[in-house]
Amino acid sequence: MKRIITATVLNRAGVLNRVTGLFTKRNFNIESISVGHTESADVSRMTFVVNVEHDNAAEQVIKQLNKQIDVLKVQDITDQAVVSRELALMKVASTPASRNELYAVIEPFRATIIDVSRDSLIIQVTGESSKIEAMIDLLQPYGLKEVTRTGTVAVPRGTQKAAAKLSSII
């Protein structure tokens, strides 16, 4: 079962290593990890997509993460309404004759061509992981040369907390 776990941490050397070490100790496979600054330069936000067998295992690693000195907040946002995105860059083999066909393939995905060379195109696409996977599948027959992905970043939608508070009052 895939889980999306976010951690807000102090932006210090070695924090990423300590945090990922906790996942390793629990034998979790980190499918994607994204780390970046938040609105504060001293704080970073980590977003992990991990595969776990049981929800209890995810709860245990969250408890252990919360005990870390440099960790400010940890959340499992899997079951919340979230906005999630991923960025992918794909290099596809392309001749001048096949370019119009490739344009037609990528247009419904709202992808953009960011580089053109004699024998290839580099395509940029953003969206949910399933959208990226679908585009990769469609581009395979054209000769996909390289794919690089950022990993998932996710933020809970803003209306959830108010809804949760309201239901606890009623």
N, C-alpha and C positions, 0 to 999 in steps of 0.2 A: 504494500500500500504506500503510495507516494504521499509525503507530508511536506508542506511548505513551512519552514521555521525561519523566523527573523530574529536577529539579535542586534541590539544597539549597544555599541562598545566604545570604550575610550580609544582614540586613535594613537596607539603606541606600538612600538616594535614588539613582535612576538605574539601579539594577541591572536592573530589569525592561526598561527601554529598551535597555540594552546586550545583554541576552540575546536579546530578540526581534529585535534588529538582526542578530544572527548568522543567525537563521532567514530573515530577509528577504534577506540577501546571497546565501544559497543558493537563493533563490526557492522556499522552502517555504511552503505555505499552512497557517497555524495554524488548525485547525478548532475547537479549544477550548483555553483556558488558564485554570487556576485557581491562585491564589496565596493562601497563608495562613501564619500563624505556626505554628511547630512547638512542641514542648514547651519550647523556649527562646525567649525574647522577641527575642533578637538574630538568630535564624535563621528564614528562611521556606522553604517548600517550594513549588516551582512544578511543576505537572503540565501537560504539553503533549500534545495529540493533533495530530499532523502527518501530512500526506499526502506521501509521498516515492515517487520512481520506482524507486530502487535502494537496497539496504541499505548500499552503500558511501557514499552521500550522507549517510545518517543517522550512520554511523560518523564521517565527517569533521566534521560539526557537533558531535558529542559531544566529539571531541578538541579542537575550538576552544573549546567551552564550558568544558572542564576547564582551559584556559589562562587564563581570566578570573580576575582577582584576587579578586573577591567570591564566586566559585563554589566551594563546598566539595566537592560530589559530584554527578556526573551519571550517570544510569542509563537504559538503554533496557529497559523492563520488559515490552515487547510479548510476548515469547515465554515469559514466566514465568507461573506460576499467580498471579493477582492478584485482589484484591477491588476492584471499581471501582463507583463510584456517581455519580449525577448528580441534581440537584434541578431540578424544573421547576414553575413557577407558570403556570397557564392560566386565562384569563378566557373564559368560555363564555356565550353568550346563553342565557337561561333564563327561561321563564315559570313561574308556579306549577304549571301543568298538566304541564310537561315535566320537572319536578324529580325525580319518582320514577323516571322512565326514566333520567335522568342518574345518579342514585344507583346504579342497577343496572349501568350501564356502567362506572362507576369502582370499584365494590366489588371485583371480581377483581384489580385493580391495587393494592389496599391504599392507594389514594389517599384524601386527606381534603379535605373542603370547608372552607376557612378563612375564607371571606367570602360572604355572601349579600346581594344587593340586589334591588330590584324586578325588574330586567331581566337580571341576570347572576349567575353564581357564579364564585368563584375557587377553583381546585382545585390542591392541592399533591400532587406525586408524586415519589418517589425510587426509584432503581434504575439498572440498566444502561441505556445509551443506546438499545438496541433496545426496551426496555420503554417508554421515554419516546416513541419514534417510534410505536410501536403505539398508545399512548393518544392521541397527537395525531391519528393517522389515524381512530380511532374517534370522536373529538369533532368532527372537521371538519363533518359533516352538521348538527350542532346550532348552528353559527355560532361558530366559534372567533374571538374578538375580539383576544386578545393572548396571546403565549407568551414567557416569559423562562426561560432555562436557565443553570445555573451553569457547565456544562462538566464534564468528567470529572475525578474525583479517584480515584487508585488507589494501593494499597499491596500489595507482594508478600506472599503468604501466608508464615506463619512457618516452615513445615516444609521449605521449599525448600533453604535453606542447608545444613541437616543432611543432606538427601538428596544434595546436590551433593558435599559433603565425603565422604560414605560411598562414593559411586560412584568418586571419585578414589582412594580407599584400596584398593578392591577391584581 
